[in-house]
Amino acid sequence: MIPLPLGRIAEITSGALAGMADPRAVVRGPVVVDSRAVEPGSLFVAVKGERTDGHDFAAAATEAGAVAVLASRPVEAPAVVVGDVVGALADLATAVCAGLPAATVIGVTGSAGKTTTKDLLARLTARIGPTVAPVGSYNNEIGHPLTVLRADESTRYLVLELSARGVGHIAHLARIAPPKIGVVLNVGSAHIGVFGGRDAIAKAKGELVEALPADGVAVLNADDPLVAAMADRTRARVTWYGRGETAAVRAEGVTLDGRGRASFTLRTPSGAAPVSLRLYGEHAVDNALAAAAAAYELGLPVATIAEELSEAEPRSRWRMEVTDRADGVTVINDAYNANPESMRAAFGALGAIAGGRRRLAVIASPSELGEHGAELNEGVGRTAAAAGLEALFVVGADAGPVLAGAEAAAAEARAAGGHVPRITHVPDVETAVAEVSALLAPGDVVLVKGSRVAGLERVAEALLGGERR
């Protein structure tokens, strides 16, 4: 973070100093919302959540070295007291970003693949300058400004992930850190129940390209019609990526190895180079292309881009983590989040990784699908039942539509003399672990996939018994 005295922070946030706060005391960072992450020189932001209130940890934060607390009420510590802590955090990040004229802000959004693309792109930009990017999925009204506040005078690239749960959210995040390059991956059905439909999702995602300046670049997915239509919503120059020949940056000759990892030729306007990804699943190709297109616009040679993409390992947890147990069982932990599109991608990856081995899956219903939920989750069940599984375990009290879709597809397969998986509803994670463990045999492959609220990463961790890739 750019060092700032408390007096200046109070000025930026329209706050008042309290608790004997010294206006000359300098915050050097990091800015944190978890008192356990405080370091000497920190600013502790007292966010009130559903379960805990950061104000209760103000004294502990200053004892650990925080210069002060950004709070909405006086606390037993030096503080900058503001009317709205989250809004003040945004104001502070906006001011810091404005003080970084040498930094290029790159925004990434989409219904799926944001974190993987961000991780790949941050690796690429690090080849040409100091880069700041979110840890995991710090992509909302709290995580986004916290990431921006990690930047300082040495930062040359801010690679930011922008999420939305409604129209106007991405526009707000883009005002905090105005992007020069905007990458839009796809428009799917994630949070469709919150938005009300795909058109509203497209409207929200397109706020990123609307925020770009005339001398900026919109990196758009040529293969997604709703993303392609965003070209009309930006002043910036548009560059296209995708699988088809019309895309300036594209993948040719995609193949998968025995572990479901893709190789392809990366084609750009100035040449081509081979890429062999270490990421799992063919859907990783699209994320790699998006990162490659943005990096190409920054001037990286295609050979360098291909080299970095080929060396990149998964950075963020619970996203296509593939781990082999000592007995040959392979566990695919893709439990960070789920929507119908990512479910299809995960089952595709399962098929590629498993090959001729037995396949099992533990899934939970994608959430926040609203009035479309029953239909979309039935589709998820059909996808699962058609994935060549030995057994399917559906977890949770809201499993009905997924089970109905799976049973319907299984009935059709049975009538046609096709393969029929064993389909089981389990109420919770503990039961899922017990049921799957009883069925597993050496050499099996297990996919674990569900919405974050389901906590299915605990299934994968239990099956691995503490083992990590």
N, C-alpha and C positions, 0 to 999 in steps of 0.2 A: 504494500500500500504506500501511496505518497504520504510522507509524514505530515500530520496536521495537528495544530494545537487545538485544545478543547474549545477555546473561544471561537475559532473558525468553524469547527463542527457545529457549535450552537448556532452560528450565523447561517450556515448552509441549511440546517434543519429547522430553522425558526424555533429553536429550543431555548430553554433557560437553564443556566448552571445551578446546581443544587448540591447539597451534601458537602459543602466546603470544597467544591471542585475548583482547581486552579486553572484559569483560562490559558495559562502559558504551558501547562502540561501537554506533552506531545504524544499523540497516538501514532505508533509506527506499524501497527498491525500485528497479527491478523485480526480482522473483525469476525467475531464468532457469535453463534447463538447457543452453543453448548459450553457451559462453564468448565467442563472437563478439558476443553480444547484451548483454554486461555493460556497465553504465554505473556511474559513481561512485555509491556507496550501495547497490549491488546485493547480493543474496545469490545465490551460485552453487550450484545443486543438482547434485551429482555423481552422476548416474544411470549405472549400468552397463548398457549395451545389448548387443545381439548383436554389433555390429561395433566399437564404441568404448566406452571407460570414461571417464566424466566426471572421475574422480579424476586422470587423466593431464593434465587441463587446469586443475587447481587453481591452480598458480602463475601461469599466463597470465591466469586470471580475476582474481586479486588484483592483478596488475600493471595490468590494465585498469580497476581501480577497485572491484572487489568488496570489501565489508567483510569477508566471510568465506565459507567453503564449508560447505554442509551435506553431510556425508560419512559413509560407513560405516567409515572407517578413517582414521588420522592421515595428513595430507598436508603438503606443503611450503608451508603457508599457514595463517593463522588459520582455525579450523574449529569447527563444532559437530558432534561425532561421535555418531552414533546407530546403533541396531541395524539399522534398516530405513529407508533414505532415502525411498522412496516413501511409506511409512507416516507418517514424520515430516513429509513435505510435506503430507499430508492433515491431520495434526494441526494444523499451523501454519495452514492455510487455514480449518479449522474454528474455531479461536480467533479469527482475524481476522473471519470472517463473523459470529460471535457478538458482536463488538464493533461491528457496523453495524446498530443497531436501527432506523435510519431507512430502510434499504434493503429493497425488496421483491424477493424471489427468485422468478424465473419459470423453470420447467424445461420443456424441449421434448424429446420423444422420439418414436420411431417407426422403422419399418423403412426408410423413404425420406422425403426432403424435410426432414430436421431442419435442415440448415445453411441452406437457403433460407428456411425459416420463421423460424429464429432471426435471420437477417439482416433480414428484414422487420419482425419484432417489435421488434428493437433500434432500428430507425429510428423506429418509432411511439413507443416509450417515450421516446426522446430529445426528443420534442416536449414532454414534461411533466417531465423531470428528467434529471440526469446519469446516463448509462447505461454499464455495462460489459458487454461480450459477448465471446465467444471470437473469436479470429482463425481463419478457416477452420473446421476441424473439431477444435478443441481440446476433445474431449468424453470423454476416458478418464481413468484413474486418475492420469495425469500432467497432461494438458492442463486438466482440470477444476479442480483446485486452483490451478494457475498462473493461470487466469483469475480465480478468486475473489480471489487475492492482488493483483490489479491494482486492487481496490476500495479506497476510502478514505472518510473521513468525509463527503465531498461526494456519494458515490454514492447514488442513490435507486432505481435498478433494476439488478439483476443478471439478465441474460437468458442462461441457460445451456443448453447442448446436452448431453444425457445419452445415452451409448451403452452397449451391453451386449454381451458375448460369452458371457454365461451368467447364470443365475438368481443374484440377489444383488448384481450389479454396480451396477444403478441404485439399489438401496437404499443401498449404500455411498456413492455420489456424493451422494445426497439427504441423508445424515447430515452430510456436509461443509458443505453449504449448504442448509438446510431450505427447501423451496419453499412459497410461499403460493399460487401459481398453477401448475398442471401441465397441459401441453398434450400430448395423445397423438394422433399423426397417423394411424397405420395399423399393421397387423400383416401383414407380408409374409414372403417367404422368404429375406431377407438373413440370412446366417450360419445357415441352418437346419441345416446339417450339424454345427455346433458345438452348437446348442441341442437338436437331436433331433426337432424338430417345431414346428408353428405354435402349439400349445397352450403349449409351453414358452416360445416367444417372447412370447406374450400374457402369460404369467405374469410374465416379466421386465419387459416394458414397463409392466405395471400396477403395478409397485413404485413408480412415480412418484406415482400417485394415492393409493396407500396411505400415502405419506409426508405427504400434505397435512393440515393441521389442520382442525378442525371449521369454522373461519371462513374457510377457503380456498376456492378454486374449481378444479374439474376441467373443463378444456375438451376435450371429446371429439368425435370424428368420428362423426356419426350414420349415415354411410353405410358404416361398417366394422363388421360384427357383433361381431367380437372386441374392438374398441375400445369399442363401445357397452356390452358386457357388463361393462366395468370400472366402470360406475356403481355396481354393487353392492359394489365393493371400497374405497370411499372414504367418509370422514366428511364430506368437503367438499360444498358445493353443486355441482351439475353444470350446465354450460351446453353446448349442442349447436351444432355448426356442420356444414354440408354442403350438398348440392344440393337435398334434398327439403324439402317444406313444413313438416315437423315440426322442422326445425332453426331455432333462434332467430336465428342469423346464417347467412345463406345467399346463394347466387348465383342470380340469375334472368336468363334471356335471354342465356346465354353464346354469344358469337360469336368467331371468329378472323379476324384480318386476313391479308394476304398474306404476312406474315412469321411466322405462327403465334403471334401474341400475342393474348391473350384480352381481351375487353371484356365487362362484365356489370354488372348492377345489384346493388349490395351492399344487402341487406335486413337490418335489425336491428329489435328491438322498438320502437325510438324513431324509426324513419324509414329512408329509403333514399337512396342516392347512387350516381352512375355511377362505374365504375372502368375504366380502360384500362391494362392492365399493359404494362410494357416487358420483362418476363420472357418467355422463349420456351416454348411448349408449353402445351396445355390443362391439364396436370397442375399448373401453377403456380397455377391457380385455387384448388385445395384448400389449398395452402400459404398463399396470401393470406387465405383464409377463416379458417384457424386463427389466424393473426396478428391478423386483424381481431377475432375473438371475444375473444381475450385483451385486446387494447387496449380494446375496448368495456367489458369488465369493470373496467378501470382508469379509466373515465370519459371516454375520448376521444369527442368528437362524431363521428357517422358521416361528416359532410362532411370532417372532418380526416383520419379514417382513409382514406377514399377518395382524398383528395388525395395523402397520403403513399404509398399503394400504387401510385398511378398514376405517381408520380415516381421510384419505386425502380428502380435499375439493379442488375444482378447484382454482388454484392460478392466472392464467393468464386470462386477460379479453377477452371477445367475443369468447370464445371457449366453446360451449355447456353450456352457461349460461341459466338456466331454471328458469323463474320467473312467479309467479302466481299473476294476478291482483285481486283486491277486488271482481270483478264480475265473477271470475272463469276462465277468459281467461288466458291461459298459453302461454308465449312467449319464444321461444327457440332462443337465440341469438348466432349463430355460424358463425358470419360474419367476423371473422378475416381473413380467406383466404378460397380458394376453388380450388379443382381439381376434375376430374371425380370420383376418388375413395372416396374422402371425401364427395362428394355430395351423393353417394350411402349410405355411412355410416350415414350421417345426416338424410336421408329419412328413413333409418331403425330405427334410434332413434326416429324420429317423430312418426312412427307407434307404437312403444313400449310405448311411453309416452302418446299418444292420446287414445289408446285403442278404445273404441266405440265412442269417441267424434269427432266432425267435425274437419277436418284438412285443414289448409290453408298454403300456402308457398309463400314467396317472395324471389326470387333468381335472381342472375346476372350470366352472362356467366363466367366460369373459363377462365382466361387469359393466355397468353404466351403458347399457344398450337401449334403455328406455322401452318405448312401445314396440321397438323392433326386436327386443330381446329374445322372445320365444322363437321367432322365425330364424334369427341368426344363430342362436344356440342349437336349434335343431340341425342347422347346417353343419355346425361344429361336430355334433354327434355323428352325422352321416360321414363327414370327412374322416373321423376317427375309425368308424366301423369299416371303412373301405381301405384302411392303411395296412392291411395284411397283419393285423395284430393277433397274437395268441390270447391276450387278455387286455381289457380296458377297465380301468377303475376311475369312476367319476366321484369326486369328493364334494361334500357340502350339502346343505339343506336346499339349495336352489338348483339342484342338479336335474330336475325334472325334464326340461326341454332338451338338454343334451342327451339324456337317457332315451327320451322318446325318439330323437333323430337316429341314435345309434341302433335302437331296437328295430326301427322301421327299415333301416338299411340292411341290418342283419337278416330280417325276414325276407327281404327281396333276394339277398344273396343265397339264403337257404333254399328258396323256391327255385332258383336258377342252378342249384347244385354247386354254388361257390363256397368260398371260405367264410366261416362264421366265427367271430371272436367270442370269447367269454366276456360278458358285460356285467359289471358289478357296481352297485352304488355303495359307497362307504361314507359314514357321517363326518369323519374328521381325519386329521393327519395321522394320529396314532393308529387308527384302524387301518388306514391305507398302508402304513409301513408294515403292519403285521400281515395283512393279506398278501401284499406283494412279496414280502420276504419268504412266505410259505410256498410261493409258486416259483420263485426264481431258481434257475438252474445255471450252471457254469456256461458262459458264452452268450447268455441272453443280453438284450439291449433294452434299456428302460428309458422312456421319455417322461420327464416331469415338467408339466406346463400348466400355468394358471394365472389368473389375475393376482396382483400383488397382495390384495386383502386376504387371499386364501392361505398364504404362508406356506406354499408347497415346497419352498426351498428346504424346509425342515424334513420333508420326505427324502429328498436327494441326499441331504447330509446324513440322515439316519441310515440310508442304504449304503452309504460309503463308509460309515463308521469312523468319520473323522478324516478319511483319506482325501487328499486334494490332488488335482492334476499336477 
